[in-house]
Amino acid sequence: MKIHNFSAGPSILPKEVIHQAAEAVKELDNSGLSLIEISHRSSAFISIMDEACALALKLTGLENKGYKSIFVQGGASLQFLMTAYNFLNRKAGYINTGTWSEKAIKEAKLFGEVQELASSKEANYNFIPKGYKIPNDLDYLHLTSNNTIFGTQIKKIPETKVPLVADMSSDIFSRKFDYSKFDCFYAGAQKNMGPAGTTLVIIKEEILNKISNTVPSMLSYKIQAEKDSMFNTPPVFAVYTSMLNMRWVESKGGIEKLGEHNMHKAKLLYGEIDRNSKFVGFAAKEDRSDMNATFNLVNQSDTEAFDGLCNAAGISGLKGHRSVGGYRASMYNALPIESVDVLVECMKSLEKNK
């Protein structure tokens, strides 16, 4: 049976990427050695790291525009700490749109004053705050571009005179917009880019050169950039597989084409959620995420029947986060539209049979 993987993360990757990565684990490029046993100082791996960093800039339209891309460890959770450690001198602004924003705020408070400029907590984060004022004396403004748990996504990037920082872990490479509006953004690999174990950070060289804080070496953007992501042994498998996935993104027409495909998948599923009398969406319609659709049954008595339909159809990873309940369909780049069709048919069958 074909499995339709709607997991929020670690998440679906293209089959060809998984196959190529598996072959490299057995033997990398006829070298006689496995990818996971070659030296990270070898020319073979340096070439992999260089290509991965270059592809990240190319896909985001930041090639030759004064940005540096690096791969670090610790996931996006470590970036909550690193951004504040490197950039926070006096005061930073945060927009609180969910669990990951809250965690970022908590870490930043260890290093200076944090102003929570807006929040949707009172509505269990089912919308993106708008119309908030951004003080001009902030060291930076931090956003979470997409919220996997609650199914919301920032559709319009705020205009600001202060440096803009973003956690893009769950929608990196998924849609076209002006990445140059950001001074620094980061993404844990395991949601839309590659396997768990590495984190992509893209940072404007201008702001990189202005970092004045004394930061421990492992947490210093300057040192990580100066060492070309090689200050210590990098996670070779995660970087390699992320590189393969970025090649795949490029082969599919880049972010713009994939963004159109993702919007089509989201429109298909949200259309059924809104049409079907058995289901109700969680997030505000104008803020619905193209990556993570959150929804619930109108009547919980239908749970057993719907779960049975999904299990029989090979649908996996659909259970919602405990903060929201219900269901969450994660539709990352590699999820084919056929999987969304299968889910929609299960939803239609529930309505028809009850």
Backbone hydrogen bonds, N-H to C=O, Kabsch-Sander energy under -0.5 kcal/mol:
donor,donor_aa,acceptor,acceptor_aa,energy
4,H,314,G,-3.1
5,N,3,I,-0.8
6,F,4,H,-0.9
6,F,316,S,-2.9
9,G,10,P,-0.7
11,S,190,Q,-1.5
18,I,14,P,-2.1
19,H,15,K,-2.5
20,Q,16,E,-2.3
21,A,17,V,-2.6
22,A,18,I,-2.4
23,E,19,H,-2.3
24,A,20,Q,-2.0
25,V,21,A,-1.7
26,K,22,A,-1.5
27,E,23,E,-2.9
28,L,33,L,-3.2
29,D,27,E,-0.7
31,S,28,L,-1.7
35,L,24,A,-2.5
37,E,34,S,-1.8
38,I,34,S,-0.7
38,I,35,L,-0.7
42,S,39,S,-1.4
46,I,42,S,-2.3
47,S,43,S,-2.0
48,I,44,A,-1.3
49,M,45,F,-2.8
50,D,46,I,-2.6
51,E,47,S,-2.1
52,A,48,I,-2.5
53,C,49,M,-2.5
54,A,50,D,-2.2
55,L,51,E,-2.8
56,A,52,A,-1.9
57,L,53,C,-1.4
58,K,54,A,-2.3
59,L,55,L,-2.9
60,T,56,A,-1.3
61,G,58,K,-1.1
62,L,57,L,-2.8
63,E,57,L,-0.9
65,K,62,L,-1.6
67,Y,62,L,-0.5
68,K,203,I,-2.8
70,I,201,V,-2.8
72,V,199,T,-2.6
78,L,74,G,-1.1
78,L,75,G,-0.9
79,Q,75,G,-1.0
80,F,76,A,-1.4
81,L,77,S,-0.7
81,L,78,L,-0.5
82,M,78,L,-2.7
83,T,79,Q,-2.5
84,A,80,F,-0.7
85,Y,81,L,-2.7
86,N,82,M,-2.4
87,F,83,T,-2.5
88,L,84,A,-2.0
89,N,87,F,-0.8
92,A,113,E,-2.2
93,G,140,Y,-2.6
94,Y,115,Q,-2.5
95,I,142,H,-1.9
96,N,94,Y,-0.6
96,N,118,A,-2.8
97,T,95,I,-0.9
102,E,98,G,-2.4
103,K,99,T,-2.1
104,A,100,W,-2.0
105,I,101,S,-2.6
106,K,102,E,-2.3
107,E,103,K,-1.9
108,A,104,A,-2.2
109,K,105,I,-1.8
110,L,107,E,-1.5
111,F,108,A,-2.2
112,G,108,A,-0.8
113,E,90,R,-2.0
115,Q,92,A,-3.1
116,E,114,V,-0.6
117,L,94,Y,-1.7
117,L,115,Q,-1.2
118,A,94,Y,-0.8
120,S,96,N,-1.5
123,A,120,S,-1.4
124,N,121,K,-2.1
125,Y,120,S,-2.4
126,N,123,A,-0.9
138,L,135,P,-0.7
139,D,91,K,-3.6
141,L,163,P,-2.6
142,H,93,G,-2.7
143,L,165,V,-2.2
145,S,143,L,-0.5
145,S,167,D,-1.9
146,N,167,D,-0.6
147,N,152,T,-3.2
148,T,146,N,-0.7
151,G,147,N,-2.2
152,T,147,N,-0.9
153,Q,287,D,-2.1
154,I,145,S,-2.8
155,K,153,Q,-0.5
165,V,141,L,-3.2
166,A,184,C,-1.7
167,D,143,L,-2.4
168,M,166,A,-0.7
168,M,186,Y,-3.3
171,D,168,M,-1.0
172,I,168,M,-1.3
174,S,171,D,-1.8
177,F,175,R,-0.5
179,Y,177,F,-1.3
181,K,178,D,-1.6
182,F,179,Y,-1.8
183,D,164,L,-2.6
184,C,164,L,-1.7
185,F,202,I,-2.4
186,Y,166,A,-2.1
187,A,200,L,-2.3
189,A,198,T,-2.2
191,K,188,G,-0.8
192,N,189,A,-0.5
193,M,189,A,-2.0
194,G,189,A,-3.2
198,T,195,P,-0.6
199,T,72,V,-2.5
200,L,187,A,-2.5
201,V,70,I,-2.8
202,I,185,F,-3.0
203,I,68,K,-2.7
204,K,183,D,-3.2
205,E,66,G,-2.9
206,E,66,G,-0.5
208,L,204,K,-2.2
209,N,205,E,-2.3
210,K,206,E,-0.5
211,I,208,L,-1.0
213,N,86,N,-0.6
215,V,213,N,-0.8
219,L,216,P,-1.5
220,S,216,P,-0.6
220,S,217,S,-1.3
221,Y,219,L,-0.6
224,Q,220,S,-2.4
225,A,221,Y,-2.5
226,E,222,K,-2.8
227,K,223,I,-2.1
228,D,225,A,-1.5
229,S,224,Q,-2.7
230,M,227,K,-1.4
236,V,234,P,-1.5
239,V,235,P,-2.3
240,Y,236,V,-2.5
241,T,237,F,-2.7
242,S,238,A,-2.0
243,M,239,V,-2.3
244,L,240,Y,-2.2
245,N,241,T,-2.3
246,M,242,S,-2.3
247,R,243,M,-2.1
248,W,244,L,-2.1
249,V,245,N,-2.4
250,E,246,M,-2.3
251,S,247,R,-2.3
252,K,248,W,-1.3
252,K,249,V,-0.5
253,G,250,E,-1.6
254,G,249,V,-2.2
257,K,253,G,-0.8
258,L,254,G,-2.1
259,G,255,I,-2.7
260,E,256,E,-1.7
261,H,257,K,-1.9
262,N,258,L,-2.8
263,M,259,G,-2.3
264,H,260,E,-1.8
265,K,261,H,-2.1
266,A,262,N,-2.5
267,K,263,M,-2.6
268,L,264,H,-2.0
269,L,265,K,-2.1
270,Y,266,A,-3.0
271,G,267,K,-1.9
272,E,268,L,-1.3
273,I,269,L,-2.3
274,D,270,Y,-2.4
275,R,271,G,-1.6
276,N,272,E,-2.8
279,F,276,N,-1.4
280,V,296,N,-2.4
282,F,294,T,-2.1
283,A,294,T,-0.5
284,A,126,N,-3.4
287,D,284,A,-1.7
288,R,285,K,-1.1
289,S,151,G,-2.0
289,S,292,N,-0.5
293,A,329,A,-2.6
294,T,292,N,-0.6
295,F,327,Y,-2.3
296,N,280,V,-2.6
298,V,278,K,-2.4
300,Q,298,V,-0.5
302,D,299,N,-2.0
303,T,300,Q,-1.8
306,F,302,D,-2.7
307,D,303,T,-2.9
308,G,304,E,-2.0
309,L,305,A,-1.9
310,C,306,F,-2.4
311,N,307,D,-2.6
312,A,308,G,-2.2
313,A,309,L,-1.4
314,G,311,N,-1.1
315,I,310,C,-2.7
316,S,4,H,-2.9
320,G,326,G,-2.7
324,V,321,H,-1.9
325,G,321,H,-3.9
327,Y,295,F,-3.3
328,R,318,L,-3.1
329,A,293,A,-2.7
330,S,6,F,-1.6
330,S,328,R,-0.7
331,M,291,M,-4.0
331,M,329,A,-0.6
335,L,332,Y,-2.0
339,S,336,P,-1.2
340,V,336,P,-0.9
341,D,337,I,-2.3
342,V,338,E,-1.9
343,L,339,S,-1.9
344,V,340,V,-2.6
345,E,341,D,-2.3
346,C,342,V,-1.8
347,M,343,L,-2.0
348,K,344,V,-2.4
349,S,345,E,-2.4
350,L,346,C,-2.0
351,E,347,M,-1.7
352,K,348,K,-2.3
353,N,349,S,-2.5
354,K,350,L,-1.0
